Amino acid sequence: MAIVCDAAGTTLDCRYRDSGAIPLLREILSRRVLPRLTSLHRRLPIHAAALAQSDDAVLLFGASGAGKSTLTAAMAATGWDIMSDDMTVLTGVEDSRVWQSAPGVSLWEASRVGLALPDTNCRAIEGYDGKYWYAPPHRARPGTVPVGAMVFLSFDTSCHAIEWRPISGPTAMVMAASQMVRFDPADKDENTRMLDSIGRLVRRIPCYTFTYPRIYAALPPTIEAITAIQDHAREQAEAYL
């Protein structure tokens, strides 16, 4: 399998030997390749899930194993709209809006069972043994939704209480910059531009660290806490204006 992009970042040439590879190719294109290409068109791709409730969205950041996908699915099951599962593309920095690019989330079997997700809304992902795609009843979000808060999930598996706190300045900058998605990591100009974009992003949008118990029973109050963060961020935005 090979994927070749032209210099303008507008045309992809996909080659494969076996037609059975098409589902995997579709998965790679939609969730890995295309988001990276948006950086060539002055968009800001970032490694985060995006979920919307009411009129704005919350970005969930987290390293592999931080529980981002499980929390995303749990939030979707309670009425939040999934805008993207782990690769979010922002329209820019000054307006900071997100498209609904992937209204579903990929999960391991343990999370699918632990959340008791309906079989009718889950399908096995070809090429990824033991992973499922959970797509709740589709709630289309036309156009874009503004980002209201950025939440950085903790990897602390020993946590026994839900805690969140606002962060800003260098701390927020470092945490957000570590989640940049670059088309060419060796391109210094691209790195400089994206770091500048990240810096302006964290100055505009309220940022928070978030820890929570890594057990399924704690998910309902965890989702309530995310809602509280969203409300707090709105108050901060109003005060900023």
Secondary structure, DSSP 8 states (H G I E B T S, - for coil): -EEEE-TTS--EEEE-S-GGGHHHHHHHIIIIIHHHHGGGGT-EEES-EEEEETTEEEEEE--TTSSHHHHHHHHHHTT-EEEESS-EEES-SSS-EEE---SSEEEEHHHHHHTT--GGGEEE-TTSTTEEEE--S-----SEEEEEEEEEE---TT--S-EEEEE-HHHHHHHHHTTB--S-TT-HHHHHHHHHHHHHHHHHS-EEEEE--SSGGGHHHHHHHHHHHHHHHHHHHHHH-
